[in-house]
Amino acid sequence: MLKRLFVGEEGQTLIEYGLLVALIAIVCIAILTVLGRKTKDVFITIEQSMVTTV
């Protein structure tokens, strides 16, 4: 059964799809990490400007 998985093209396709999903997940996590930091900085700036004007 394992031999068929590695020899047959269905197994290769499954592995390729798995690698694509993993790559997409890594890219999404990286983007969310960067955007999360920038969003946090924006909110901190807004908060500080509100405190100084009040």
C-alpha positions in Angstrom: 0.0 0.0 0.0 2.8 2.5 0.9 4.6 1.5 -2.3 1.6 2.3 -4.4 1.3 5.7 -2.6 4.8 6.7 -3.6 4.8 5.1 -7.1 1.3 6.2 -8.1 0.7 9.8 -9.3 -2.3 10.2 -6.9 0.1 10.1 -4.0 2.4 12.7 -5.6 -0.5 14.9 -6.2 -1.6 14.6 -2.6 1.9 15.5 -1.4 2.0 18.5 -3.8 -1.4 19.8 -2.5 -0.1 19.4 1.0 3.0 21.4 0.3 0.9 24.1 -1.4 -1.4 24.3 1.6 1.6 24.5 4.0 3.2 27.3 1.9 0.0 29.3 1.8 -0.4 28.9 5.6 3.1 30.2 6.2 2.6 33.2 3.9 -0.7 34.0 5.7 0.8 33.8 9.1 3.7 36.1 8.0 1.3 38.7 6.6 -0.9 38.6 9.6 2.1 39.0 11.9 3.3 42.1 10.0 -0.1 43.7 9.7 -0.9 43.0 13.4 2.2 44.9 14.5 1.4 47.8 12.2 -2.2 47.9 13.3 -1.1 47.9 17.0 1.2 50.8 16.3 -1.6 52.8 14.7 -3.9 52.3 17.7 -1.1 53.2 20.1 -0.4 56.4 18.1 -4.2 57.3 18.2 -4.4 56.6 21.9 -1.4 58.8 22.6 -2.7 61.6 20.6 -6.1 61.4 22.3 -4.4 61.5 25.8 -2.2 64.5 24.9 -5.2 66.6 23.6 -7.6 65.8 26.5 
